[in-house]
Amino acid sequence: MLDGNSGLEKLTQGCGNGLLLCGMIYLGLALLVSEPLSDSDSDEKVDFLGRFDFRCWSLLFWYGWFCRFRVSIFTWNRVQRKYKIPL
């Protein structure tokens, strides 16, 4: 069983944090790239980049949240077993 200090839990939490960080970096770089496109006449490219970045960012955010939530469930199970808390 997994407990609060297992390697898999730390890896899962680290992956969630890493994905959130990569999402923020990607969003910043995409905004820098879309700046020159905003000077052109076609606004469709800018809108497409905005929607694409939002989808990627939200996907990374929810996956990171899921990883952290999953770790908290494993920690609660360990506390429940240790102190014999009934369901």
Buried (B, 14 or more C-beta within 10 A) or exposed (E): EBEBEBEEBEEBBEEBEEBBEEBEEBBEEBEEEBEEBEEEEEEEEBEEBEEEBEEBBEEBBEBBEEBBEBBEEBBEBBEEEEEEEEE
